[in-house]
Amino acid sequence: MLNPYEEISTSLNYTVNWQIKEKIFINGAETDTDIEKIVGMIKASPYHGYLPIETLGQGDPKTKIMAMLAKLQNAIG
């Protein structure tokens, strides 16, 4: 997959579950997920469910989850 955002946009009308990950790969390079972009896509879709989040890698999981949750809440508005 070269660009996950393009793949997400093609499946928006069929989505039954989301899992927002801290990092994604774009053209083979790991990068932070654009949470605002993802939330915008979700808001434009017919999806009305939960938004689970996932972090991996180095660092304190509780700290990482709380920071990611704050970004998600901010993006949701």
N, CA, C and O atoms as a GROMACS GRO file, in nm:
protein
  308
    1MET      N    1   0.085  -0.116   0.000
    1MET     CA    2   0.000   0.000   0.000
    1MET      C    3   0.090   0.123   0.000
    1MET      O    4   0.175   0.139   0.088
    2LEU      N    5   0.073   0.209  -0.097
    2LEU     CA    6   0.156   0.327  -0.106
    2LEU      C    7   0.102   0.442  -0.021
    2LEU      O    8   0.179   0.512   0.045
    3ASN      N    9  -0.029   0.462  -0.023
    3ASN     CA   10  -0.088   0.570   0.054
    3ASN      C   11  -0.217   0.522   0.121
    3ASN      O   12  -0.318   0.504   0.054
    4PRO      N   13  -0.213   0.499   0.251
    4PRO     CA   14  -0.331   0.445   0.319
    4PRO      C   15  -0.450   0.539   0.315
    4PRO      O   16  -0.564   0.492   0.320
    5TYR      N   17  -0.429   0.668   0.307
    5TYR     CA   18  -0.542   0.763   0.301
    5TYR      C   19  -0.623   0.742   0.174
    5TYR      O   20  -0.746   0.755   0.176
    6GLU      N   21  -0.557   0.712   0.064
    6GLU     CA   22  -0.628   0.683  -0.062
    6GLU      C   23  -0.711   0.556  -0.048
    6GLU      O   24  -0.825   0.550  -0.094
    7GLU      N   25  -0.653   0.454   0.015
    7GLU     CA   26  -0.725   0.328   0.034
    7GLU      C   27  -0.845   0.349   0.127
    7GLU      O   28  -0.952   0.293   0.104
    8ILE      N   29  -0.827   0.427   0.230
    8ILE     CA   30  -0.938   0.456   0.322
    8ILE      C   31  -1.051   0.525   0.246
    8ILE      O   32  -1.168   0.490   0.264
    9SER      N   33  -1.018   0.621   0.163
    9SER     CA   34  -1.122   0.695   0.092
    9SER      C   35  -1.204   0.606  -0.001
    9SER      O   36  -1.321   0.636  -0.027
   10THR      N   37  -1.146   0.499  -0.051
   10THR     CA   38  -1.220   0.410  -0.140
   10THR      C   39  -1.312   0.315  -0.064
   10THR      O   40  -1.401   0.254  -0.123
   11SER      N   41  -1.291   0.302   0.067
   11SER     CA   42  -1.372   0.208   0.145
   11SER      C   43  -1.465   0.275   0.245
   11SER      O   44  -1.528   0.207   0.326
   12LEU      N   45  -1.474   0.406   0.243
   12LEU     CA   46  -1.553   0.480   0.343
   12LEU      C   47  -1.697   0.433   0.355
   12LEU      O   48  -1.748   0.419   0.467
   13ASN      N   49  -1.763   0.408   0.245
   13ASN     CA   50  -1.904   0.371   0.249
   13ASN      C   51  -1.928   0.229   0.299
   13ASN      O   52  -2.043   0.191   0.322
   14TYR      N   53  -1.823   0.150   0.316
   14TYR     CA   54  -1.836   0.011   0.357
   14TYR      C   55  -1.779  -0.015   0.497
   14TYR      O   56  -1.779  -0.129   0.543
   15THR      N   57  -1.731   0.088   0.563
   15THR     CA   58  -1.663   0.073   0.690
   15THR      C   59  -1.759   0.035   0.802
   15THR      O   60  -1.862   0.098   0.822
   16VAL      N   61  -1.723  -0.070   0.876
   16VAL     CA   62  -1.802  -0.112   0.991
   16VAL      C   63  -1.723  -0.097   1.121
   16VAL      O   64  -1.778  -0.112   1.230
   17ASN      N   65  -1.593  -0.069   1.110
   17ASN     CA   66  -1.508  -0.053   1.228
   17ASN      C   67  -1.385   0.029   1.190
   17ASN      O   68  -1.334   0.017   1.078
   18TRP      N   69  -1.340   0.110   1.281
   18TRP     CA   70  -1.217   0.186   1.263
   18TRP      C   71  -1.122   0.152   1.376
   18TRP      O   72  -1.165   0.119   1.486
   19GLN      N   73  -0.993   0.159   1.348
   19GLN     CA   74  -0.891   0.156   1.453
   19GLN      C   75  -0.787   0.257   1.411
   19GLN      O   76  -0.719   0.240   1.310
   20ILE      N   77  -0.774   0.362   1.487
   20ILE     CA   78  -0.682   0.468   1.453
   20ILE      C   79  -0.547   0.437   1.517
   20ILE      O   80  -0.536   0.425   1.639
   21LYS      N   81  -0.447   0.425   1.434
   21LYS     CA   82  -0.314   0.389   1.480
   21LYS      C   83  -0.226   0.513   1.491
   21LYS      O   84  -0.244   0.611   1.418
   22GLU      N   85  -0.133   0.508   1.582
   22GLU     CA   86  -0.042   0.620   1.606
   22GLU      C   87   0.047   0.646   1.484
   22GLU      O   88   0.073   0.761   1.449
   23LYS      N   89   0.093   0.542   1.422
   23LYS     CA   90   0.184   0.552   1.308
   23LYS      C   91   0.127   0.476   1.189
   23LYS      O   92   0.058   0.375   1.206
   24ILE      N   93   0.156   0.524   1.069
   24ILE     CA   94   0.120   0.455   0.945
   24ILE      C   95   0.240   0.458   0.851
   24ILE      O   96   0.335   0.533   0.873
   25PHE      N   97   0.233   0.378   0.747
   25PHE     CA   98   0.337   0.376   0.645
   25PHE      C   99   0.283   0.439   0.518
   25PHE      O  100   0.179   0.397   0.466
   26ILE      N  101   0.353   0.540   0.469
   26ILE     CA  102   0.318   0.603   0.341
   26ILE      C  103   0.439   0.587   0.250
   26ILE      O  104   0.549   0.634   0.281
   27ASN      N  105   0.418   0.520   0.138
   27ASN     CA  106   0.526   0.492   0.044
   27ASN      C  107   0.646   0.427   0.114
   27ASN      O  108   0.761   0.456   0.082
   28GLY      N  109   0.616   0.338   0.209
   28GLY     CA  110   0.721   0.263   0.278
   28GLY      C  111   0.786   0.334   0.395
   28GLY      O  112   0.871   0.276   0.462
   29ALA      N  113   0.748   0.458   0.421
   29ALA     CA  114   0.808   0.534   0.531
   29ALA      C  115   0.709   0.548   0.646
   29ALA      O  116   0.594   0.589   0.626
   30GLU      N  117   0.754   0.514   0.768
   30GLU     CA  118   0.669   0.527   0.885
   30GLU      C  119   0.654   0.675   0.922
   30GLU      O  120   0.751   0.749   0.926
   31THR      N  121   0.530   0.715   0.947
   31THR     CA  122   0.502   0.854   0.981
   31THR      C  123   0.386   0.861   1.080
   31THR      O  124   0.309   0.766   1.092
   32ASP      N  125   0.374   0.973   1.149
   32ASP     CA  126   0.260   0.992   1.239
   32ASP      C  127   0.132   0.996   1.157
   32ASP      O  128   0.128   1.054   1.048
   33THR      N  129   0.028   0.937   1.209
   33THR     CA  130  -0.102   0.941   1.144
   33THR      C  131  -0.157   1.083   1.152
   33THR      O  132  -0.150   1.148   1.256
   34ASP      N  133  -0.211   1.130   1.041
   34ASP     CA  134  -0.276   1.261   1.037
   34ASP      C  135  -0.416   1.244   1.094
   34ASP      O  136  -0.512   1.216   1.021
   35ILE      N  137  -0.428   1.261   1.225
   35ILE     CA  138  -0.554   1.234   1.293
   35ILE      C  139  -0.664   1.328   1.244
   35ILE      O  140  -0.778   1.286   1.229
   36GLU      N  141  -0.632   1.453   1.220
   36GLU     CA  142  -0.733   1.546   1.171
   36GLU      C  143  -0.786   1.502   1.035
   36GLU      O  144  -0.906   1.512   1.009
   37LYS      N  145  -0.699   1.454   0.950
   37LYS     CA  146  -0.741   1.405   0.818
   37LYS      C  147  -0.832   1.284   0.832
   37LYS      O  148  -0.936   1.275   0.766
   38ILE      N  149  -0.793   1.190   0.918
   38ILE     CA  150  -0.873   1.070   0.940
   38ILE      C  151  -1.010   1.107   0.996
   38ILE      O  152  -1.112   1.055   0.949
   39VAL      N  153  -1.014   1.194   1.094
   39VAL     CA  154  -1.142   1.235   1.154
   39VAL      C  155  -1.230   1.303   1.049
   39VAL      O  156  -1.351   1.280   1.046
   40GLY      N  157  -1.172   1.386   0.965
   40GLY     CA  158  -1.249   1.448   0.858
   40GLY      C  159  -1.310   1.346   0.764
   40GLY      O  160  -1.424   1.360   0.721
   41MET      N  161  -1.234   1.243   0.733
   41MET     CA  162  -1.283   1.136   0.646
   41MET      C  163  -1.397   1.059   0.716
   41MET      O  164  -1.497   1.025   0.653
   42ILE      N  165  -1.379   1.033   0.845
   42ILE     CA  166  -1.482   0.960   0.920
   42ILE      C  167  -1.610   1.042   0.929
   42ILE      O  168  -1.719   0.989   0.911
   43LYS      N  169  -1.596   1.172   0.955
   43LYS     CA  170  -1.714   1.258   0.965
   43LYS      C  171  -1.790   1.264   0.833
   43LYS      O  172  -1.913   1.278   0.832
   44ALA      N  173  -1.718   1.253   0.721
   44ALA     CA  174  -1.782   1.258   0.589
   44ALA      C  175  -1.843   1.124   0.550
   44ALA      O  176  -1.913   1.114   0.448
   45SER      N  177  -1.818   1.021   0.628
   45SER     CA  178  -1.868   0.887   0.597
   45SER      C  179  -1.997   0.860   0.675
   45SER      O  180  -2.034   0.938   0.762
   46PRO      N  181  -2.065   0.750   0.642
   46PRO     CA  182  -2.184   0.714   0.718
   46PRO      C  183  -2.155   0.644   0.852
   46PRO      O  184  -2.248   0.605   0.921
   47TYR      N  185  -2.029   0.628   0.889
   47TYR     CA  186  -1.991   0.557   1.012
   47TYR      C  187  -2.033   0.636   1.135
   47TYR      O  188  -2.011   0.757   1.142
   48HIS      N  189  -2.093   0.568   1.234
   48HIS     CA  190  -2.134   0.630   1.360
   48HIS      C  191  -2.103   0.539   1.478
   48HIS      O  192  -2.191   0.509   1.559
   49GLY      N  193  -1.980   0.495   1.488
   49GLY     CA  194  -1.944   0.403   1.595
   49GLY      C  195  -1.827   0.455   1.677
   49GLY      O  196  -1.795   0.574   1.675
   50TYR      N  197  -1.763   0.364   1.748
   50TYR     CA  198  -1.648   0.396   1.831
   50TYR      C  199  -1.524   0.415   1.746
   50TYR      O  200  -1.517   0.370   1.631
   51LEU      N  201  -1.424   0.483   1.805
   51LEU     CA  202  -1.295   0.504   1.739
   51LEU      C  203  -1.184   0.453   1.831
   51LEU      O  204  -1.124   0.532   1.904
   52PRO      N  205  -1.156   0.323   1.828
   52PRO     CA  206  -1.047   0.271   1.910
   52PRO      C  207  -0.913   0.326   1.861
   52PRO      O  208  -0.896   0.354   1.743
   53ILE      N  209  -0.819   0.340   1.953
   53ILE     CA  210  -0.686   0.390   1.917
   53ILE      C  211  -0.580   0.288   1.955
   53ILE      O  212  -0.601   0.205   2.044
   54GLU      N  213  -0.466   0.294   1.886
   54GLU     CA  214  -0.358   0.198   1.909
   54GLU      C  215  -0.223   0.268   1.901
   54GLU      O  216  -0.198   0.344   1.808
   55THR      N  217  -0.138   0.241   1.999
   55THR     CA  218   0.000   0.288   1.995
   55THR      C  219   0.092   0.167   2.012
   55THR      O  220   0.057   0.070   2.079
   56LEU      N  221   0.208   0.175   1.952
   56LEU     CA  222   0.308   0.069   1.962
   56LEU      C  223   0.445   0.134   1.978
   56LEU      O  224   0.459   0.255   1.961
   57GLY      N  225   0.543   0.054   2.010
   57GLY     CA  226   0.680   0.104   2.010
   57GLY      C  227   0.724   0.158   2.145
   57GLY      O  228   0.664   0.132   2.248
   58GLN      N  229   0.831   0.235   2.140
   58GLN     CA  230   0.897   0.287   2.259
   58GLN      C  231   0.810   0.388   2.332
   58GLN      O  232   0.725   0.454   2.272
   59GLY      N  233   0.831   0.399   2.461
   59GLY     CA  234   0.764   0.499   2.542
   59GLY      C  235   0.661   0.438   2.635
   59GLY      O  236   0.620   0.323   2.619
   60ASP      N  237   0.620   0.516   2.731
   60ASP     CA  238   0.520   0.474   2.829
   60ASP      C  239   0.384   0.467   2.761
   60ASP      O  240   0.334   0.569   2.713
   61PRO      N  241   0.322   0.349   2.755
   61PRO     CA  242   0.194   0.334   2.686
   61PRO      C  243   0.085   0.428   2.738
   61PRO      O  244   0.008   0.484   2.660
   62LYS      N  245   0.079   0.447   2.870
   62LYS     CA  246  -0.024   0.534   2.926
   62LYS      C  247  -0.005   0.678   2.878
   62LYS      O  248  -0.102   0.745   2.841
   63THR      N  249   0.117   0.726   2.878
   63THR     CA  250   0.146   0.861   2.831
   63THR      C  251   0.113   0.875   2.683
   63THR      O  252   0.054   0.975   2.641
   64LYS      N  253   0.150   0.775   2.605
   64LYS     CA  254   0.126   0.780   2.460
   64LYS      C  255  -0.023   0.777   2.429
   64LYS      O  256  -0.071   0.851   2.343
   65ILE      N  257  -0.098   0.692   2.499
   65ILE     CA  258  -0.243   0.683   2.477
   65ILE      C  259  -0.311   0.814   2.515
   65ILE      O  260  -0.398   0.862   2.443
   66MET      N  261  -0.272   0.871   2.627
   66MET     CA  262  -0.335   0.996   2.671
   66MET      C  263  -0.307   1.109   2.571
   66MET      O  264  -0.396   1.189   2.543
   67ALA      N  265  -0.186   1.115   2.516
   67ALA     CA  266  -0.153   1.217   2.417
   67ALA      C  267  -0.232   1.195   2.289
   67ALA      O  268  -0.282   1.291   2.229
   68MET      N  269  -0.243   1.071   2.246
   68MET     CA  270  -0.317   1.040   2.124
   68MET      C  271  -0.466   1.067   2.144
   68MET      O  272  -0.532   1.120   2.054
   69LEU      N  273  -0.519   1.032   2.260
   69LEU     CA  274  -0.659   1.059   2.290
   69LEU      C  275  -0.688   1.208   2.286
   69LEU      O  276  -0.791   1.250   2.233
   70ALA      N  277  -0.598   1.289   2.341
   70ALA     CA  278  -0.616   1.434   2.339
   70ALA      C  279  -0.619   1.486   2.195
   70ALA      O  280  -0.702   1.571   2.162
   71LYS      N  281  -0.530   1.435   2.109
   71LYS     CA  282  -0.530   1.476   1.967
   71LYS      C  283  -0.662   1.436   1.900
   71LYS      O  284  -0.719   1.514   1.824
   72LEU      N  285  -0.709   1.316   1.929
   72LEU     CA  286  -0.834   1.268   1.869
   72LEU      C  287  -0.952   1.352   1.917
   72LEU      O  288  -1.035   1.394   1.836
   73GLN      N  289  -0.960   1.377   2.046
   73GLN     CA  290  -1.068   1.458   2.099
   73GLN      C  291  -1.066   1.600   2.040
   73GLN      O  292  -1.171   1.656   2.010
   74ASN      N  293  -0.948   1.655   2.024
   74ASN     CA  294  -0.933   1.788   1.966
   74ASN      C  295  -0.980   1.788   1.820
   74ASN      O  296  -1.047   1.882   1.777
   75ALA      N  297  -0.947   1.685   1.747
   75ALA     CA  298  -0.985   1.676   1.606
   75ALA      C  299  -1.137   1.655   1.592
   75ALA      O  300  -1.198   1.706   1.497
   76ILE      N  301  -1.196   1.582   1.684
   76ILE     CA  302  -1.341   1.557   1.678
   76ILE      C  303  -1.419   1.685   1.708
   76ILE      O  304  -1.525   1.711   1.650
   77GLY      N  305  -1.363   1.766   1.798
   77GLY     CA  306  -1.426   1.894   1.830
   77GLY      C  307  -1.518   1.889   1.939
   77GLY      O  308  -1.578   1.991   1.974
   0.00000   0.00000   0.00000
